[in-house]
Amino acid sequence: MAYLTTPFKRRWILSTILVIIASLVMVRLGFWQLDRHALRMAYINAVIAEVEDAPFTLTGGPEDNAYAERIYHQAEARGRFDFDHQVIIKNQFYNDALGYDLVTPFLIEGSDRAVLVDRGWVPPEEVQSAEDARKFDEPDLTHIVGRIMPQEKHRGELPSPDNSQLMWYRVDVEGIGAQTPYEVLPYAVALIPPEEPQNEPPYRNPPKFKLDPGPHMGYAIQWFLFAAIVPLVYAWQVVRVDRKEREEASDSSEEASDDGDA
């Protein structure tokens, strides 16, 4: 039992304190990873709830603005596309192939507002200008069903209808909307692929969402294990060294006693 207090002897006290501090830090890191795991699971549950909920019907009214935070939720609307104000999103992937997405304003029936719609992916060699993109027009598509896309804030100066930009690197709702002659909703919608395979572009390219809980729970377990193992290994090493030194001291004392007797 005396060995239990060995790490707290004067010669070991500084290193013991450092090991205790390190263990507490590892425990804190373990709880931090648990917090991240909880946040990730909350996000996953929120995404599942949005995906499984009934679709919103966009009317172009002010109530549509509230859907901006409902990312990945389905939304549907009736109206018509305005292909004259269509833009091209560069560096988009579809089945690991690099190309463009076509984003077209959809004028909502019964209102003077529009919603930006990502109609899908096209091969880059087939679209080098606004005129090239027109061969992918879908004038007969008057009822759309898609998912609300994640949004990013606009950076830099806004364009205008008189100084419009055709090529974009992301679906910048505020920027693209600024170059249309009408108001657009504060989010974009990506069309959902049909159940049957698509044989020609634009291939529907909805936003991808991950439901993987991630590695945070595993990391938390690792940190807690480290917090338990490190002090145990340290204490075992300290006791082992102390015991060895005592045995060596005892052997030296016995040898000295034998020499004295001789």
N, C-alpha and C positions, 0 to 999 in steps of 0.2 A: 504493500500500500504506500510505502514511502516514495516509491517511484512515481506515483501520481502527481506529486508536488515538484518533481524534478524540473519541468519546464519553467517553473516560477522561481527557481533559485536565482540568485543575483547575477550569475554569469550568463544566464539564458534569458533574463527578463526582457531585454530590448528586442531580441529576435522573436520571443513569444508574443510581445505586443504587436509587432509587425505582422506576424502570421494571423493573429486575431483580427487585426484591421483588414487584412487581405480577405479573410473569410467573410467578414461582414460586407465588404464591397461585393464579393461574389454572390452573396445572398441578395443584396440589393439589385444586382444585375439580373438575377433569376426572377425577382418580382417584376422588374421592368419588362422582361420578355413575356411574362404572364399578362401584363397590361397590354402589350402590343398584340398578343394573341387574342385577348378579349376584344380589342378594337377591330382586328381583322374579322373575327367571327360576327361582330355586330354589322360590319360592312357587308359581309356575305349574306347575312339574314335580310338586310335591307334590300340588296340586289334581288334576292329570290322573291321577296315580297313585291317588288316593282315588276319583275318579269311575269309573275303569276297573276297579277291583278288585272282587272278588266281594262281594256284600252280607253284612253280619253278620246273624246270627239272634239276636235278643234273647230271653233266657230269664228275665230278672228276677234272675239270680244276681249275685254280686259281680263276676264277670268283665265284666259289662256296663259297669261304671264306667270301665273302661280305654278305652272307645271315645269318651270325651268329647273327646279331642284329635284325633280323626279326622274333622274337619269336612268336610262334603260327601260323606262316604262313605255308601253305601247301607246301610240297615238294614231288616230285616223282622221282623215279630212276629205271633203269633196271640193272640187274646184278644177283649176287648170294650171298647167305649167307655163311659165314665161321663159321660153328658151332664149330670148334676146338678151337676157341678163344672166345667163348661165356662166359659171366659172369652172376652172379646172384645178383640182388639187393634186399636186405633184408628190412623187415618192410614196405611193400607196401600194400595199401588197394584197394580192389575191392568190391563194394557193401557192405561196412562196414566189410568185412572179411580181416583178416591179412594174408599176404602171401609174395610171391616173384615175382619180374618182371625179365624176361629174356631179356638181352641186347646182341645183336649179331652183329658183324661187317658185313656190306653188301658191298661186293666188287662191285664197280660201273663199269658197262660195258664200255669197251673202255678206261679204265684208270688204273693206278696202285694205286689208292686211295680207301678208304672205308669210309662209314659213319656208326656210331653206331646207331643201331635201337632197340628201346624198342618194343619187339614183343608182350608183354602183361604179364598178371598175371597168376600165377599157384599156386595151394595149396601147402603150405610148406611141408606137410607130403609126398608129391610125389617127392620132389627134395631135396636130401641131399648131392648130389655129382654131378660132371660134367657128369658122366655117366647117372645118373638119368634124367638130363635135356635133354639128347639126344632123349628121347622118344617123346619130343615135337618139334623135328626138322620139318621144313617145306621146304624141298629141292625143291619143285615144285613152290614155291613163288619166281618168278623172276622179278616181277614188284611191287614196293612198293609205297604206298601213306601215308604220315603221316604229323605230325605237328612238327615244330622245337621247341625243348624243352628249357626252361630256363637253363642257365649254371651257374655253380659256379667255382671259381678258385680252383685249386688243392692245398691241404695243405699237407706238409710233403714230404718225399722222394718218388721219382717216382719208380715204379716197372720196371721190364724189361722182355723180352720174356723168359729169363732163370729163372726168379724168379717171376712168375705171381701170381696174387691173384684172386681167384674165387669169393669170397663173398665180396660185397661192400654195403655200406649204402646209396649211392646215385649214380647217373649217372655221375661219374667223368670222363669227356671226356678226359682230358689230362692224367689222371692216367691210365685209361683203355686203351687208345690209345698207351701209352708207352710200353705196354706189347704185342703189336701186331707187326708182322714183316713188316708192311707196314704203310704208313701214313694215318691217319684218318682226316676227316674234323673237324673243331673246334667247332662242335655242334653235338647233337644227334637228332634223329627223332623218335617220338612215332607213331606207326601205328594207323590209324583211324579205329574205329570199322565198320564192314559191316552193311548194312541196315537191313539184316535179323538177328535174334537173334543167338548168338553163343551157340553151344551145348557142346563144349569141349574146354579145355585150349590149348594154352595160350589165355586168354581173353584180347582183346585189351584194353589198359589202358592209353589213351592219357592224357597229362597234363590238369589239371582243371584250368580254369581261371574265375574269378569273375567279373561280370559286374554290381555289386551293387555299386551305388554311395557312399555308406557309410553314416555315421552320421554327417559329417562335416557341412553341411548346417544347420541342426537342432541345432548343437552346436553353430554355429555362431549367429543364431537367439536368442538363450538363452543368450549368452553373451551380445548382444545388448540390450535385454530386461533388464537384470541385470543392465547394465550401465545406463539405463533410470530410473529404479524403485528405485535403492538404493539412489541416491541423492534426489529424490522426497520424499521417506519415511523419510529420514534423515531430510530434510527441514520441513516436516510436524511435526515431533517429536520436533524439536527445537522450532518452532513457538508455538506448543501446550504447551511446558514447559514454554516458555517465557510468554505466555498469562496467564497461570495459576499463575505464580509468580507475575505478575502485578496485577491480580485480588486479590490475597492474600494480596499483599502490600496495595492495595487500601482499602480492608476491614479492615486491621489493622489500617490504617490511620483514617478511619471513626470511628472506635471504640475508638481510642485515643482521637479524637475530641469530641465524645459524653461524654467521661469520664471527659474531661476538662470542658465542659459546665456544667456538673453536679456539 
